[in-house]
Amino acid sequence: MSSSKSSNKGFVYREFGNDHSAATERGIPELPPQQQNLKVQASRKGRKGKTVTVVSGFQTKPEVLADLVKQLKTQCGTGGTVKDNEIEIQGDHKQKILDILVKLGYKAKISGG
């Protein structure tokens, strides 16, 4: 028995669980900024009336998103987070975020009203 088989803890078959093996991870294709089509929109849905600016359409690694959200939070002077491969910035900063993303080389546009 090899060492890789001994690490599966005696399970022959597992459908659910916390096994984070490389085979179960979905690969996110890493595209350069100029090939990504991003949508910037303001949303209040499900946030108790608070407006947030949501940037969606990213095809990049979580580390890159973490760096980008930090930069956007600093530029806008507000809080924000990364959820489900989308960036959420508190407040309505659509135009400011669009300008920042375009300067960084992303193809972005404002979506919605």
Biopython code that builds the backbone (N, CA, C, O; Angstrom):
import numpy as np
from Bio.PDB.StructureBuilder import StructureBuilder

atoms = [
    (1, "MET", "N", (0.843, -1.172, 0.000)),
    (1, "MET", "CA", (0.000, 0.000, 0.000)),
    (1, "MET", "C", (0.891, 1.238, 0.000)),
    (1, "MET", "O", (1.770, 1.375, 0.851)),
    (2, "SER", "N", (0.664, 2.131, -0.949)),
    (2, "SER", "CA", (1.507, 3.318, -1.044)),
    (2, "SER", "C", (1.044, 4.375, -0.044)),
    (2, "SER", "O", (-0.036, 4.271, 0.538)),
    (3, "SER", "N", (1.880, 5.391, 0.141)),
    (3, "SER", "CA", (1.555, 6.432, 1.118)),
    (3, "SER", "C", (0.358, 7.267, 0.683)),
    (3, "SER", "O", (-0.346, 7.813, 1.532)),
    (4, "SER", "N", (0.108, 7.379, -0.625)),
    (4, "SER", "CA", (-1.033, 8.178, -1.064)),
    (4, "SER", "C", (-2.347, 7.478, -0.739)),
    (4, "SER", "O", (-3.344, 8.143, -0.457)),
    (5, "LYS", "N", (-2.365, 6.142, -0.773)),
    (5, "LYS", "CA", (-3.590, 5.429, -0.444)),
    (5, "LYS", "C", (-3.845, 5.412, 1.057)),
    (5, "LYS", "O", (-4.998, 5.367, 1.485)),
    (6, "SER", "N", (-2.800, 5.447, 1.851)),
    (6, "SER", "CA", (-2.996, 5.422, 3.291)),
    (6, "SER", "C", (-3.548, 6.751, 3.806)),
    (6, "SER", "O", (-4.067, 6.813, 4.920)),
    (7, "SER", "N", (-3.442, 7.808, 3.008)),
    (7, "SER", "CA", (-3.935, 9.103, 3.464)),
    (7, "SER", "C", (-5.433, 9.271, 3.224)),
    (7, "SER", "O", (-6.004, 10.269, 3.663)),
    (8, "ASN", "N", (-6.096, 8.325, 2.537)),
    (8, "ASN", "CA", (-7.526, 8.500, 2.307)),
    (8, "ASN", "C", (-8.366, 7.933, 3.453)),
    (8, "ASN", "O", (-9.586, 7.836, 3.325)),
    (9, "LYS", "N", (-7.747, 7.564, 4.551)),
    (9, "LYS", "CA", (-8.399, 7.214, 5.820)),
    (9, "LYS", "C", (-9.341, 6.018, 5.712)),
    (9, "LYS", "O", (-10.337, 5.955, 6.432)),
    (10, "GLY", "N", (-9.045, 5.073, 4.830)),
    (10, "GLY", "CA", (-9.804, 3.843, 4.755)),
    (10, "GLY", "C", (-11.082, 3.918, 3.961)),
    (10, "GLY", "O", (-11.802, 2.923, 3.877)),
    (11, "PHE", "N", (-11.393, 5.051, 3.377)),
    (11, "PHE", "CA", (-12.601, 5.153, 2.576)),
    (11, "PHE", "C", (-12.348, 4.597, 1.184)),
    (11, "PHE", "O", (-11.360, 4.933, 0.530)),
    (12, "VAL", "N", (-13.254, 3.747, 0.750)),
    (12, "VAL", "CA", (-13.163, 3.233, -0.598)),
    (12, "VAL", "C", (-13.860, 4.186, -1.550)),
    (12, "VAL", "O", (-13.382, 4.423, -2.659)),
    (13, "TYR", "N", (-14.993, 4.735, -1.118)),
    (13, "TYR", "CA", (-15.780, 5.640, -1.940)),
    (13, "TYR", "C", (-16.337, 6.738, -1.056)),
    (13, "TYR", "O", (-16.873, 6.467, 0.019)),
    (14, "ARG", "N", (-16.212, 7.966, -1.502)),
    (14, "ARG", "CA", (-16.762, 9.087, -0.742)),
    (14, "ARG", "C", (-17.418, 10.054, -1.726)),
    (14, "ARG", "O", (-16.768, 10.577, -2.631)),
    (15, "GLU", "N", (-18.719, 10.282, -1.530)),
    (15, "GLU", "CA", (-19.428, 11.202, -2.401)),
    (15, "GLU", "C", (-19.398, 12.616, -1.833)),
    (15, "GLU", "O", (-19.272, 13.581, -2.586)),
    (16, "PHE", "N", (-19.511, 12.748, -0.524)),
    (16, "PHE", "CA", (-19.531, 14.056, 0.118)),
    (16, "PHE", "C", (-18.429, 14.097, 1.159)),
    (16, "PHE", "O", (-17.948, 13.056, 1.607)),
    (17, "GLY", "N", (-18.032, 15.293, 1.542)),
    (17, "GLY", "CA", (-17.049, 15.408, 2.606)),
    (17, "GLY", "C", (-16.112, 16.576, 2.377)),
    (17, "GLY", "O", (-16.314, 17.383, 1.470)),
    (18, "ASN", "N", (-15.094, 16.655, 3.200)),
    (18, "ASN", "CA", (-14.150, 17.764, 3.154)),
    (18, "ASN", "C", (-12.821, 17.374, 2.546)),
    (18, "ASN", "O", (-11.787, 17.936, 2.907)),
    (19, "ASP", "N", (-12.830, 16.436, 1.644)),
    (19, "ASP", "CA", (-11.603, 16.024, 0.986)),
    (19, "ASP", "C", (-11.287, 17.015, -0.125)),
    (19, "ASP", "O", (-11.941, 17.007, -1.168)),
    (20, "HIS", "N", (-10.292, 17.865, 0.088)),
    (20, "HIS", "CA", (-9.953, 18.904, -0.880)),
    (20, "HIS", "C", (-8.791, 18.442, -1.744)),
    (20, "HIS", "O", (-7.735, 19.074, -1.758)),
    (21, "SER", "N", (-8.979, 17.354, -2.459)),
    (21, "SER", "CA", (-7.908, 16.864, -3.313)),
    (21, "SER", "C", (-7.875, 17.650, -4.610)),
    (21, "SER", "O", (-8.842, 18.328, -4.957)),
    (22, "ALA", "N", (-6.788, 17.562, -5.311)),
    (22, "ALA", "CA", (-6.621, 18.293, -6.567)),
    (22, "ALA", "C", (-7.630, 17.830, -7.617)),
    (22, "ALA", "O", (-7.985, 18.596, -8.512)),
    (23, "ALA", "N", (-8.085, 16.609, -7.518)),
    (23, "ALA", "CA", (-9.027, 16.090, -8.503)),
    (23, "ALA", "C", (-10.408, 16.719, -8.369)),
    (23, "ALA", "O", (-11.140, 16.804, -9.355)),
    (24, "THR", "N", (-10.781, 17.160, -7.172)),
    (24, "THR", "CA", (-12.107, 17.723, -6.972)),
    (24, "THR", "C", (-12.155, 19.233, -7.166)),
    (24, "THR", "O", (-13.243, 19.805, -7.234)),
    (25, "GLU", "N", (-10.997, 19.894, -7.257)),
    (25, "GLU", "CA", (-10.978, 21.339, -7.425)),
    (25, "GLU", "C", (-11.273, 21.698, -8.873)),
    (25, "GLU", "O", (-10.751, 21.086, -9.804)),
    (26, "ARG", "N", (-12.132, 22.717, -9.041)),
    (26, "ARG", "CA", (-12.400, 23.197, -10.384)),
    (26, "ARG", "C", (-11.324, 24.193, -10.773)),
    (26, "ARG", "O", (-11.016, 25.111, -10.014)),
    (27, "GLY", "N", (-10.765, 24.015, -11.931)),
    (27, "GLY", "CA", (-9.752, 24.938, -12.397)),
    (27, "GLY", "C", (-10.391, 26.194, -12.958)),
    (27, "GLY", "O", (-11.278, 26.118, -13.808)),
    (28, "ILE", "N", (-9.944, 27.348, -12.489)),
    (28, "ILE", "CA", (-10.428, 28.613, -13.016)),
    (28, "ILE", "C", (-9.422, 29.057, -14.068)),
    (28, "ILE", "O", (-8.244, 29.242, -13.762)),
    (29, "PRO", "N", (-9.877, 29.230, -15.306)),
    (29, "PRO", "CA", (-8.926, 29.670, -16.327)),
    (29, "PRO", "C", (-8.448, 31.084, -16.027)),
    (29, "PRO", "O", (-9.253, 32.004, -15.886)),
    (30, "GLU", "N", (-7.145, 31.249, -15.932)),
    (30, "GLU", "CA", (-6.557, 32.545, -15.611)),
    (30, "GLU", "C", (-6.389, 33.323, -16.909)),
    (30, "GLU", "O", (-5.550, 32.982, -17.743)),
    (31, "LEU", "N", (-7.191, 34.365, -17.073)),
    (31, "LEU", "CA", (-7.108, 35.195, -18.261)),
    (31, "LEU", "C", (-6.430, 36.516, -17.915)),
    (31, "LEU", "O", (-6.590, 37.021, -16.804)),
    (32, "PRO", "N", (-5.673, 37.081, -18.859)),
    (32, "PRO", "CA", (-5.103, 38.410, -18.602)),
    (32, "PRO", "C", (-6.213, 39.454, -18.525)),
    (32, "PRO", "O", (-7.296, 39.235, -19.067)),
    (33, "PRO", "N", (-5.967, 40.584, -17.864)),
    (33, "PRO", "CA", (-7.016, 41.590, -17.658)),
    (33, "PRO", "C", (-7.711, 42.038, -18.943)),
    (33, "PRO", "O", (-8.927, 42.228, -18.946)),
    (34, "GLN", "N", (-6.968, 42.211, -20.027)),
    (34, "GLN", "CA", (-7.578, 42.730, -21.257)),
    (34, "GLN", "C", (-8.512, 41.733, -21.929)),
    (34, "GLN", "O", (-9.230, 42.104, -22.857)),
    (35, "GLN", "N", (-8.524, 40.480, -21.489)),
    (35, "GLN", "CA", (-9.419, 39.471, -22.058)),
    (35, "GLN", "C", (-10.624, 39.186, -21.160)),
    (35, "GLN", "O", (-11.451, 38.337, -21.493)),
    (36, "GLN", "N", (-10.734, 39.875, -20.039)),
    (36, "GLN", "CA", (-11.850, 39.648, -19.126)),
    (36, "GLN", "C", (-12.921, 40.712, -19.351)),
    (36, "GLN", "O", (-12.619, 41.903, -19.425)),
    (37, "ASN", "N", (-14.162, 40.275, -19.459)),
    (37, "ASN", "CA", (-15.285, 41.195, -19.614)),
    (37, "ASN", "C", (-16.002, 41.316, -18.275)),
    (37, "ASN", "O", (-16.695, 40.393, -17.848)),
    (38, "LEU", "N", (-15.834, 42.451, -17.622)),
    (38, "LEU", "CA", (-16.379, 42.647, -16.286)),
    (38, "LEU", "C", (-17.626, 43.515, -16.335)),
    (38, "LEU", "O", (-17.755, 44.400, -17.181)),
    (39, "LYS", "N", (-18.540, 43.246, -15.412)),
    (39, "LYS", "CA", (-19.747, 44.057, -15.254)),
    (39, "LYS", "C", (-19.673, 44.761, -13.909)),
    (39, "LYS", "O", (-19.383, 44.142, -12.886)),
    (40, "VAL", "N", (-19.939, 46.064, -13.924)),
    (40, "VAL", "CA", (-19.964, 46.860, -12.703)),
    (40, "VAL", "C", (-21.398, 47.327, -12.520)),
    (40, "VAL", "O", (-21.955, 47.987, -13.397)),
    (41, "GLN", "N", (-22.005, 46.985, -11.376)),
    (41, "GLN", "CA", (-23.387, 47.391, -11.143)),
    (41, "GLN", "C", (-23.624, 47.664, -9.669)),
    (41, "GLN", "O", (-22.977, 47.081, -8.799)),
    (42, "ALA", "N", (-24.566, 48.563, -9.406)),
    (42, "ALA", "CA", (-24.970, 48.852, -8.034)),
    (42, "ALA", "C", (-26.152, 47.959, -7.696)),
    (42, "ALA", "O", (-27.050, 47.769, -8.517)),
    (43, "SER", "N", (-26.150, 47.411, -6.486)),
    (43, "SER", "CA", (-27.202, 46.491, -6.087)),
    (43, "SER", "C", (-27.606, 46.761, -4.646)),
    (43, "SER", "O", (-26.775, 47.119, -3.810)),
    (44, "ARG", "N", (-28.908, 46.583, -4.365)),
    (44, "ARG", "CA", (-29.414, 46.690, -2.992)),
    (44, "ARG", "C", (-30.114, 45.409, -2.586)),
    (44, "ARG", "O", (-30.602, 45.292, -1.462)),
    (45, "LYS", "N", (-30.164, 44.459, -3.487)),
    (45, "LYS", "CA", (-30.936, 43.238, -3.283)),
    (45, "LYS", "C", (-30.354, 42.398, -2.138)),
    (45, "LYS", "O", (-29.171, 42.057, -2.153)),
    (46, "GLY", "N", (-31.182, 42.070, -1.159)),
    (46, "GLY", "CA", (-30.774, 41.201, -0.064)),
    (46, "GLY", "C", (-29.795, 41.823, 0.899)),
    (46, "GLY", "O", (-29.109, 41.108, 1.629)),
    (47, "ARG", "N", (-29.710, 43.160, 0.918)),
    (47, "ARG", "CA", (-28.735, 43.826, 1.779)),
    (47, "ARG", "C", (-29.388, 44.848, 2.703)),
    (47, "ARG", "O", (-28.739, 45.800, 3.135)),
    (48, "LYS", "N", (-30.666, 44.653, 3.005)),
    (48, "LYS", "CA", (-31.421, 45.506, 3.925)),
    (48, "LYS", "C", (-31.378, 46.969, 3.501)),
    (48, "LYS", "O", (-31.264, 47.857, 4.345)),
    (49, "GLY", "N", (-31.471, 47.227, 2.186)),
    (49, "GLY", "CA", (-31.524, 48.584, 1.683)),
    (49, "GLY", "C", (-30.187, 49.258, 1.490)),
    (49, "GLY", "O", (-30.141, 50.384, 0.995)),
    (50, "LYS", "N", (-29.096, 48.610, 1.861)),
    (50, "LYS", "CA", (-27.769, 49.194, 1.693)),
    (50, "LYS", "C", (-27.301, 48.965, 0.252)),
    (50, "LYS", "O", (-27.474, 47.878, -0.298)),
    (51, "THR", "N", (-26.714, 49.988, -0.345)),
    (51, "THR", "CA", (-26.223, 49.887, -1.715)),
    (51, "THR", "C", (-24.777, 49.396, -1.706)),
    (51, "THR", "O", (-23.954, 49.881, -0.928)),
    (52, "VAL", "N", (-24.477, 48.443, -2.562)),
    (52, "VAL", "CA", (-23.106, 47.994, -2.785)),
    (52, "VAL", "C", (-22.859, 47.982, -4.286)),
    (52, "VAL", "O", (-23.785, 47.803, -5.078)),
    (53, "THR", "N", (-21.610, 48.173, -4.664)),
    (53, "THR", "CA", (-21.214, 48.080, -6.059)),
    (53, "THR", "C", (-20.607, 46.706, -6.262)),
    (53, "THR", "O", (-19.648, 46.334, -5.586)),
    (54, "VAL", "N", (-21.173, 45.951, -7.202)),
    (54, "VAL", "CA", (-20.746, 44.575, -7.448)),
    (54, "VAL", "C", (-20.002, 44.527, -8.781)),
    (54, "VAL", "O", (-20.501, 45.005, -9.800)),
    (55, "VAL", "N", (-18.798, 43.943, -8.761)),
    (55, "VAL", "CA", (-18.015, 43.736, -9.977)),
    (55, "VAL", "C", (-17.966, 42.234, -10.220)),
    (55, "VAL", "O", (-17.432, 41.491, -9.396)),
    (56, "SER", "N", (-18.518, 41.779, -11.347)),
    (56, "SER", "CA", (-18.579, 40.348, -11.633)),
    (56, "SER", "C", (-17.953, 40.052, -12.996)),
    (56, "SER", "O", (-17.703, 40.956, -13.792)),
    (57, "GLY", "N", (-17.709, 38.771, -13.242)),
    (57, "GLY", "CA", (-17.158, 38.327, -14.512)),
    (57, "GLY", "C", (-15.683, 38.002, -14.454)),
    (57, "GLY", "O", (-15.051, 37.833, -15.496)),
    (58, "PHE", "N", (-15.119, 37.911, -13.264)),
    (58, "PHE", "CA", (-13.684, 37.632, -13.133)),
    (58, "PHE", "C", (-13.375, 36.191, -13.499)),
    (58, "PHE", "O", (-14.142, 35.285, -13.175)),
    (59, "GLN", "N", (-12.257, 35.979, -14.170)),
    (59, "GLN", "CA", (-11.729, 34.653, -14.449)),
    (59, "GLN", "C", (-10.267, 34.668, -14.034)),
    (59, "GLN", "O", (-9.365, 34.689, -14.872)),
    (60, "THR", "N", (-10.055, 34.658, -12.735)),
    (60, "THR", "CA", (-8.712, 34.762, -12.196)),
    (60, "THR", "C", (-8.645, 34.062, -10.841)),
    (60, "THR", "O", (-9.656, 33.590, -10.320)),
    (61, "LYS", "N", (-7.455, 34.005, -10.288)),
    (61, "LYS", "CA", (-7.240, 33.325, -9.013)),
    (61, "LYS", "C", (-7.718, 34.189, -7.844)),
    (61, "LYS", "O", (-7.739, 35.415, -7.948)),
    (62, "PRO", "N", (-8.100, 33.555, -6.735)),
    (62, "PRO", "CA", (-8.558, 34.309, -5.555)),
    (62, "PRO", "C", (-7.512, 35.295, -5.020)),
    (62, "PRO", "O", (-7.877, 36.338, -4.477)),
    (63, "GLU", "N", (-6.223, 34.982, -5.165)),
    (63, "GLU", "CA", (-5.181, 35.883, -4.666)),
    (63, "GLU", "C", (-5.209, 37.213, -5.425)),
    (63, "GLU", "O", (-5.029, 38.279, -4.837)),
    (64, "VAL", "N", (-5.440, 37.134, -6.743)),
    (64, "VAL", "CA", (-5.502, 38.346, -7.560)),
    (64, "VAL", "C", (-6.721, 39.174, -7.165)),
    (64, "VAL", "O", (-6.646, 40.401, -7.094)),
    (65, "LEU", "N", (-7.851, 38.498, -6.905)),
    (65, "LEU", "CA", (-9.055, 39.204, -6.477)),
    (65, "LEU", "C", (-8.841, 39.897, -5.132)),
    (65, "LEU", "O", (-9.310, 41.016, -4.923)),
    (66, "ALA", "N", (-8.137, 39.232, -4.226)),
    (66, "ALA", "CA", (-7.877, 39.816, -2.906)),
    (66, "ALA", "C", (-7.047, 41.091, -3.042)),
    (66, "ALA", "O", (-7.317, 42.082, -2.363)),
    (67, "ASP", "N", (-6.040, 41.070, -3.915)),
    (67, "ASP", "CA", (-5.228, 42.271, -4.130)),
    (67, "ASP", "C", (-6.055, 43.381, -4.775)),
    (67, "ASP", "O", (-5.926, 44.550, -4.411)),
    (68, "LEU", "N", (-6.901, 43.011, -5.732)),
    (68, "LEU", "CA", (-7.712, 44.006, -6.434)),
    (68, "LEU", "C", (-8.754, 44.635, -5.508)),
    (68, "LEU", "O", (-8.973, 45.845, -5.561)),
    (69, "VAL", "N", (-9.396, 43.829, -4.661)),
    (69, "VAL", "CA", (-10.399, 44.385, -3.748)),
    (69, "VAL", "C", (-9.736, 45.320, -2.743)),
    (69, "VAL", "O", (-10.334, 46.317, -2.339)),
    (70, "LYS", "N", (-8.521, 45.011, -2.339)),
    (70, "LYS", "CA", (-7.806, 45.889, -1.412)),
    (70, "LYS", "C", (-7.537, 47.246, -2.065)),
    (70, "LYS", "O", (-7.695, 48.293, -1.437)),
    (71, "GLN", "N", (-7.129, 47.209, -3.327)),
    (71, "GLN", "CA", (-6.860, 48.447, -4.050)),
    (71, "GLN", "C", (-8.145, 49.268, -4.252)),
    (71, "GLN", "O", (-8.138, 50.487, -4.082)),
    (72, "LEU", "N", (-9.248, 48.590, -4.615)),
    (72, "LEU", "CA", (-10.509, 49.298, -4.830)),
    (72, "LEU", "C", (-11.042, 49.906, -3.530)),
    (72, "LEU", "O", (-11.567, 51.019, -3.535)),
    (73, "LYS", "N", (-10.908, 49.182, -2.426)),
    (73, "LYS", "CA", (-11.359, 49.701, -1.132)),
    (73, "LYS", "C", (-10.573, 50.959, -0.762)),
    (73, "LYS", "O", (-11.141, 51.927, -0.256)),
    (74, "THR", "N", (-9.274, 50.937, -1.017)),
    (74, "THR", "CA", (-8.436, 52.088, -0.707)),
    (74, "THR", "C", (-8.819, 53.284, -1.569)),
    (74, "THR", "O", (-8.938, 54.402, -1.068)),
    (75, "GLN", "N", (-9.012, 53.048, -2.874)),
    (75, "GLN", "CA", (-9.342, 54.139, -3.799)),
    (75, "GLN", "C", (-10.714, 54.745, -3.491)),
    (75, "GLN", "O", (-10.902, 55.954, -3.629)),
    (76, "CYS", "N", (-11.671, 53.909, -3.075)),
    (76, "CYS", "CA", (-13.030, 54.388, -2.803)),
    (76, "CYS", "C", (-13.199, 54.860, -1.365)),
    (76, "CYS", "O", (-14.181, 55.531, -1.046)),
    (77, "GLY", "N", (-12.255, 54.518, -0.496)),
    (77, "GLY", "CA", (-12.338, 54.933, 0.902)),
    (77, "GLY", "C", (-13.468, 54.258, 1.652)),
    (77, "GLY", "O", (-14.116, 54.883, 2.492)),
    (78, "THR", "N", (-13.715, 52.983, 1.358)),
    (78, "THR", "CA", (-14.824, 52.272, 1.978)),
    (78, "THR", "C", (-14.476, 50.795, 2.121)),
    (78, "THR", "O", (-13.389, 50.367, 1.733)),
    (79, "GLY", "N", (-15.395, 50.026, 2.672)),
    (79, "GLY", "CA", (-15.180, 48.602, 2.873)),
    (79, "GLY", "C", (-15.597, 47.794, 1.667)),
    (79, "GLY", "O", (-16.236, 48.300, 0.745)),
    (80, "GLY", "N", (-15.225, 46.535, 1.689)),
    (80, "GLY", "CA", (-15.598, 45.644, 0.599)),
    (80, "GLY", "C", (-15.131, 44.234, 0.876)),
    (80, "GLY", "O", (-14.437, 43.974, 1.859)),
    (81, "THR", "N", (-15.524, 43.317, -0.013)),
    (81, "THR", "CA", (-15.176, 41.914, 0.169)),
    (81, "THR", "C", (-15.230, 41.191, -1.169)),
    (81, "THR", "O", (-15.685, 41.735, -2.175)),
    (82, "VAL", "N", (-14.750, 39.938, -1.151)),
    (82, "VAL", "CA", (-14.868, 39.055, -2.309)),
    (82, "VAL", "C", (-15.833, 37.950, -1.926)),
    (82, "VAL", "O", (-15.620, 37.257, -0.931)),
    (83, "LYS", "N", (-16.902, 37.777, -2.712)),
    (83, "LYS", "CA", (-17.873, 36.704, -2.480)),
    (83, "LYS", "C", (-18.183, 36.034, -3.801)),
    (83, "LYS", "O", (-18.508, 36.710, -4.777)),
    (84, "ASP", "N", (-18.090, 34.729, -3.847)),
    (84, "ASP", "CA", (-18.456, 33.943, -5.025)),
    (84, "ASP", "C", (-17.800, 34.476, -6.292)),
    (84, "ASP", "O", (-18.464, 34.626, -7.318)),
    (85, "ASN", "N", (-16.511, 34.761, -6.228)),
    (85, "ASN", "CA", (-15.735, 35.247, -7.374)),
    (85, "ASN", "C", (-16.242, 36.603, -7.883)),
    (85, "ASN", "O", (-16.065, 36.931, -9.056)),
    (86, "GLU", "N", (-16.865, 37.381, -7.011)),
    (86, "GLU", "CA", (-17.307, 38.734, -7.314)),
    (86, "GLU", "C", (-16.765, 39.665, -6.239)),
    (86, "GLU", "O", (-16.586, 39.266, -5.088)),
    (87, "ILE", "N", (-16.510, 40.898, -6.624)),
    (87, "ILE", "CA", (-16.060, 41.909, -5.666)),
    (87, "ILE", "C", (-17.250, 42.773, -5.291)),
    (87, "ILE", "O", (-17.980, 43.246, -6.162)),
    (88, "GLU", "N", (-17.450, 42.982, -3.984)),
    (88, "GLU", "CA", (-18.499, 43.867, -3.491)),
    (88, "GLU", "C", (-17.843, 45.012, -2.730)),
    (88, "GLU", "O", (-17.091, 44.791, -1.781)),
    (89, "ILE", "N", (-18.136, 46.244, -3.159)),
    (89, "ILE", "CA", (-17.625, 47.446, -2.509)),
    (89, "ILE", "C", (-18.821, 48.201, -1.942)),
    (89, "ILE", "O", (-19.811, 48.407, -2.645)),
    (90, "GLN", "N", (-18.741, 48.616, -0.683)),
    (90, "GLN", "CA", (-19.854, 49.302, -0.036)),
    (90, "GLN", "C", (-20.075, 50.664, -0.668)),
    (90, "GLN", "O", (-19.124, 51.408, -0.907)),
    (91, "GLY", "N", (-21.345, 50.991, -0.940)),
    (91, "GLY", "CA", (-21.706, 52.274, -1.521)),
    (91, "GLY", "C", (-21.820, 52.198, -3.039)),
    (91, "GLY", "O", (-21.494, 51.180, -3.649)),
    (92, "ASP", "N", (-22.286, 53.287, -3.636)),
    (92, "ASP", "CA", (-22.463, 53.358, -5.081)),
    (92, "ASP", "C", (-21.249, 54.055, -5.688)),
    (92, "ASP", "O", (-21.185, 55.284, -5.730)),
    (93, "HIS", "N", (-20.289, 53.261, -6.159)),
    (93, "HIS", "CA", (-19.038, 53.771, -6.727)),
    (93, "HIS", "C", (-18.841, 53.245, -8.144)),
    (93, "HIS", "O", (-17.713, 52.960, -8.546)),
    (94, "LYS", "N", (-19.925, 53.112, -8.905)),
    (94, "LYS", "CA", (-19.844, 52.498, -10.232)),
    (94, "LYS", "C", (-18.820, 53.179, -11.128)),
    (94, "LYS", "O", (-17.936, 52.519, -11.674)),
    (95, "GLN", "N", (-18.934, 54.494, -11.283)),
    (95, "GLN", "CA", (-18.065, 55.199, -12.227)),
    (95, "GLN", "C", (-16.611, 55.189, -11.776)),
    (95, "GLN", "O", (-15.708, 55.007, -12.594)),
    (96, "LYS", "N", (-16.378, 55.381, -10.488)),
    (96, "LYS", "CA", (-15.010, 55.397, -9.967)),
    (96, "LYS", "C", (-14.350, 54.031, -10.155)),
    (96, "LYS", "O", (-13.193, 53.953, -10.570)),
    (97, "ILE", "N", (-15.080, 52.953, -9.852)),
    (97, "ILE", "CA", (-14.534, 51.599, -10.011)),
    (97, "ILE", "C", (-14.305, 51.292, -11.484)),
    (97, "ILE", "O", (-13.303, 50.669, -11.834)),
    (98, "LEU", "N", (-15.220, 51.720, -12.353)),
    (98, "LEU", "CA", (-15.042, 51.514, -13.788)),
    (98, "LEU", "C", (-13.759, 52.185, -14.262)),
    (98, "LEU", "O", (-12.983, 51.578, -15.001)),
    (99, "ASP", "N", (-13.525, 53.421, -13.850)),
    (99, "ASP", "CA", (-12.315, 54.146, -14.248)),
    (99, "ASP", "C", (-11.054, 53.429, -13.768)),
    (99, "ASP", "O", (-10.080, 53.324, -14.513)),
    (100, "ILE", "N", (-11.069, 52.934, -12.523)),
    (100, "ILE", "CA", (-9.908, 52.229, -11.970)),
    (100, "ILE", "C", (-9.633, 50.946, -12.745)),
    (100, "ILE", "O", (-8.486, 50.656, -13.083)),
    (101, "LEU", "N", (-10.692, 50.173, -13.028)),
    (101, "LEU", "CA", (-10.520, 48.912, -13.748)),
    (101, "LEU", "C", (-10.004, 49.135, -15.162)),
    (101, "LEU", "O", (-9.169, 48.370, -15.644)),
    (102, "VAL", "N", (-10.491, 50.170, -15.828)),
    (102, "VAL", "CA", (-10.027, 50.463, -17.188)),
    (102, "VAL", "C", (-8.548, 50.860, -17.163)),
    (102, "VAL", "O", (-7.786, 50.456, -18.041)),
    (103, "LYS", "N", (-8.140, 51.643, -16.171)),
    (103, "LYS", "CA", (-6.725, 52.023, -16.042)),
    (103, "LYS", "C", (-5.843, 50.800, -15.804)),
    (103, "LYS", "O", (-4.690, 50.773, -16.234)),
    (104, "LEU", "N", (-6.381, 49.785, -15.119)),
    (104, "LEU", "CA", (-5.617, 48.561, -14.856)),
    (104, "LEU", "C", (-5.617, 47.610, -16.047)),
    (104, "LEU", "O", (-4.965, 46.567, -16.000)),
    (105, "GLY", "N", (-6.341, 47.954, -17.116)),
    (105, "GLY", "CA", (-6.320, 47.151, -18.323)),
    (105, "GLY", "C", (-7.490, 46.194, -18.499)),
    (105, "GLY", "O", (-7.504, 45.420, -19.456)),
    (106, "TYR", "N", (-8.476, 46.227, -17.598)),
    (106, "TYR", "CA", (-9.636, 45.354, -17.714)),
    (106, "TYR", "C", (-10.645, 45.944, -18.694)),
    (106, "TYR", "O", (-10.764, 47.163, -18.822)),
    (107, "LYS", "N", (-11.370, 45.064, -19.383)),
    (107, "LYS", "CA", (-12.509, 45.499, -20.189)),
    (107, "LYS", "C", (-13.718, 45.451, -19.273)),
    (107, "LYS", "O", (-14.180, 44.371, -18.902)),
    (108, "ALA", "N", (-14.235, 46.623, -18.904)),
    (108, "ALA", "CA", (-15.338, 46.681, -17.957)),
    (108, "ALA", "C", (-16.399, 47.641, -18.484)),
    (108, "ALA", "O", (-16.098, 48.579, -19.222)),
    (109, "LYS", "N", (-17.644, 47.388, -18.089)),
    (109, "LYS", "CA", (-18.730, 48.294, -18.440)),
    (109, "LYS", "C", (-19.740, 48.312, -17.315)),
    (109, "LYS", "O", (-19.853, 47.367, -16.535)),
    (110, "ILE", "N", (-20.482, 49.425, -17.251)),
    (110, "ILE", "CA", (-21.523, 49.548, -16.230)),
    (110, "ILE", "C", (-22.762, 48.817, -16.723)),
    (110, "ILE", "O", (-23.187, 48.979, -17.867)),
    (111, "SER", "N", (-23.327, 48.013, -15.841)),
    (111, "SER", "CA", (-24.503, 47.207, -16.187)),
    (111, "SER", "C", (-25.648, 47.613, -15.275)),
    (111, "SER", "O", (-25.428, 47.931, -14.106)),
    (112, "GLY", "N", (-26.857, 47.606, -15.794)),
    (112, "GLY", "CA", (-28.023, 47.931, -14.976)),
    (112, "GLY", "C", (-28.205, 49.417, -14.803)),
    (112, "GLY", "O", (-27.452, 50.215, -15.362)),
    (113, "GLY", "N", (-29.220, 49.795, -14.015)),
    (113, "GLY", "CA", (-29.552, 51.204, -13.836)),
    (113, "GLY", "C", (-28.859, 51.762, -12.682)),
    (113, "GLY", "O", (-29.020, 52.944, -12.378)),
]
sb = StructureBuilder()
sb.init_structure("model")
sb.init_model(0)
sb.init_chain("A")
sb.init_seg("    ")
for serial, (resi, resn, name, xyz) in enumerate(atoms, 1):
    if name == "N":
        sb.init_residue(resn, " ", resi, " ")
    sb.init_atom(name, np.array(xyz, "f"), 0.0, 1.0, " ", f" {name:<3s}", serial, name[0])
structure = sb.get_structure()
